Amino acid sequence: MMVTEGHGPGFVERYVPYLSRHALAIALGATVLFVLSIVAARRLQLRSDFTELLPQDDPELAQLREIGARVGAPSNLIVAVSGPDPLANERFAEALVKNLGQLVGTDLRTIDYRPDAARPFFEHNRSLYADLVDLKRVDDDLKKLSLSRKNPAFSPFADPDLGEERDDPAQDLKQLKKKLDRRASDERFPNGYYESKDRTLLAIVTWTNSSGTGDQSGFTIRDDVQRIIDATAPARFGNLTVQITGDVASAIEEHDALKSDIEWVSLLCSVLVFLVIVLYYRSVFSLAYIFLPTLLGVAMAFGIAGLTIGYLNTNTAFLGSIILGNGINFGIILLARFREERIGRPSATVEEALIVAIRTTAQPTLGAALAASVAYASLALTGFRGFRQFGEVGGIGMVTCWLATYTTCPALICFWQRVRPRPPSGVALAAGPATRAAEWVLRRPRSLILMATGMSLLALWSVAPVLRSPFEYDFSKLRNQRSRKHGAGDLYVRVGAIFPQDLAPIAVALLPSADDAPAYRTALLIKDCAEALTHARDPIASDLGTLQTECARRVAAGEPTGGFLSAVATAYEVLPKDQDAKLAVIADIRRRLADSTMALGSADERKQLDAWAPPPDLRRLTIGDLPEPVARRFREVDGTVGRIALIFPVRVWANWDGHNLIRLSGVIKNVTLPNGKVIDAAGHSSLFAAMLNSIARDGPIATGGAFVGVVLMVVLLFRRPSSVGLVLSSLFVGVLWMAGAGAALGLKLNFLNFVALPVTLGIGVDYAVNVFARLSKERPEGQARALAETGSAVILCSSTTIIGYSSLLVASNGALRSFGKLADLGELGCLLAALLLVPTLRRVRALDPPAP
């Protein structure tokens, strides 16, 4: 066997013949391993629940779990019935609710579809729910009416302190009756159903036992409700349409869209990688040599994940196409070097060409694989599971792809060359445009360095303003755009417009005692008011005492706080106010109506007076007296009522704005009561705020870990400070160009695309490492050819990686697209830096070995 490049027989010289002798066994073993890996990978579940991204020990998650355990998830699934005939809509609603009753206690906690369900209770106790001043006015009118009947000379007068405008008690009583009747009736829903004003849209609200954030129980609930809708047969009731929306449906639609995105992204990535490889090598056999080992490496990575992690979250669901696009680089470099040897030295055997190819590419590609793996693994240093799982699977994938490539790829080449021997064919790139381009680069080192310096300064100028606010706070850009504009998300908005406030609370607080409810409501609304005035830099906020006084006044008067919150609903808030004072006045009214003089007058007058008679069993109400349609909103799993506070936002607040989410989270946390108790609330808004805070905390850790890991790998590979500095300079310039271009395009960091930073450090160094390693082994007269050969392979490597990232651009999920864009910019930046800076810096710094 021929020993090349002055090396004596060593590991590679023994390794290649071994692979050649056992090529068929290795191919069969790889097939078996692939099948086993796929079986293990099928264990992976897709969890789109955003709670899967936060650390398990995150305080926000702990609080949400406690709320779920004590209260149940405050999530809803809404059945929207639309049709031109309101009576048909209502008939279907009655039939459906009757059938849905079988799900209450399992899938559903309650069903709410008639706002008048508690009307009998409020009608019976209407006197207690009347204003105290109005009751005193009724008592005063009755007293004057009695006096006027006893003494015809008595002249009644209007009492302005009670708001009386007439000096005619009978007329004033009629006016008060109309006022109280108007308050008792629900003018928004006069027909007793949750309907739009034109009555063409009716909503049936069910409160579920799902978290509403994409957990698996939501799918079961949605399917069960849909099954009952189908069984109720909407078509029997007329021309109407029945659709499902709400928290649960929107989360499921996000999950399904993500799953669809994964399928399309994986298919598109695979097809485009096929085409690029076949077009570059002009051979379908090259596809088998490169693609099959890489596919094995990807399958192994996900198989290991299936056995260890067991599921994929929003961040890792699409990682297969990324690992494929990155991991295929090793096979491209190996096959390119093999072809170069076969074409350049036609007399060399297949094994001799493979020995040279493996010896010259194994070390740099292994270094690149480990650098990429370290960069991925740096994400595993964080507590944010959206980063950590991405790092674990990606880091394993880089290693498994390298191992599969340097075992299976040479074995496949040897096997196929024995089955169908083919002489070396093709044209050396040294004779083509690639070499001319390489010569052009090598002749202009200083000009290119000046150009790179200018581009770097421009990138710094572009990125500087973004550094002050690098994170994406507009969450509307990260959602499923189809759902938001046309699906369950859009329908949810239309249904929500029926109601006077948001259907679901933005947060829930668990109170130590039911007696703390009034104090908590007051303290939270005062805090909300103070935060709003302080944020707006209102002059009132300049003095803390004045600020607290004004906010306390607004809350006591029932005025809007000016902040995020519109209401803090507790069971106590449903009870009548000033009950003892009202009962005393009601007792006086009862005595006056019992006076014999009230029997005088016409039958119509007696009928009007009898309408003011309070029920004989009227008494002070407690939480235990609240009717079921009201009490169930505040009931815990163990049956306790009164220790829950439901927090509702104003309708116009920008709930997609991360800044607002963080501010709101600050408002609902650490609410101090007068007795010294401190109460926290939690909900979806504080969940997103926790995610933003976790990214801001863990992102720099991941990036710093990737930086340190990549630097160490480059030092171990090249050791000489000048060589290390050159490779790292190329990498950092490429990353700077990525940041500058991203800033110019308006891209900001979010919970998904942040991983593009450490991953670019690990993968981007691959190009500089391979170009530098190849040029270091060539004499000056062979530099252009070497740069052309390796540069072409590096461009192909980058193109497959770019394909992996660019395939994300077809996704409907905004976060996926933002990752694809930023990662593509990183690839292009690092590729250009490697091809332009590495060879030119070598020339300028005279790193080339002298010619013999």
Secondary structure as UniProt FT lines:
FT   TURN            5..6
FT   HELIX           11..21
FT   HELIX           23..41
FT   TURN            42..43
FT   STRAND          45..46
FT   HELIX           50..52
FT   TURN            56..57
FT   HELIX           59..70
FT   STRAND          76..82
FT   HELIX           86..100
FT   HELIX           101..103
FT   TURN            105..107
FT   STRAND          108..112
FT   TURN            115..118
FT   HELIX           119..124
FT   HELIX           126..129
FT   HELIX           132..150
FT   TURN            152..153
FT   HELIX           160..162
FT   HELIX           169..184
FT   TURN            187..188
FT   TURN            190..191
FT   TURN            197..198
FT   STRAND          201..208
FT   HELIX           216..232
FT   HELIX           234..237
FT   STRAND          241..245
FT   HELIX           247..281
FT   HELIX           284..308
FT   STRAND          311..312
FT   TURN            314..318
FT   HELIX           319..344
FT   TURN            346..347
FT   HELIX           350..379
FT   TURN            380..381
FT   HELIX           385..419
FT   HELIX           429..431
FT   HELIX           433..443
FT   HELIX           445..467
FT   HELIX           475..478
FT   HELIX           481..485
FT   HELIX           488..496
FT   TURN            497..498
FT   STRAND          507..510
FT   HELIX           514..516
FT   HELIX           517..535
FT   TURN            536..537
FT   HELIX           539..542
FT   HELIX           544..557
FT   STRAND          565..569
FT   HELIX           571..574
FT   HELIX           579..593
FT   HELIX           596..599
FT   HELIX           603..610
FT   TURN            611..612
FT   TURN            616..617
FT   HELIX           623..625
FT   HELIX           628..631
FT   HELIX           632..634
FT   TURN            637..638
FT   STRAND          644..649
FT   TURN            651..652
FT   TURN            655..656
FT   HELIX           658..668
FT   STRAND          671..672
FT   TURN            674..675
FT   STRAND          678..679
FT   STRAND          681..682
FT   HELIX           684..718
FT   HELIX           721..744
FT   TURN            745..746
FT   TURN            751..752
FT   HELIX           753..755
FT   HELIX           756..776
FT   HELIX           780..782
FT   HELIX           783..806
FT   HELIX           807..810
FT   HELIX           814..844
FT   TURN            845..846
//
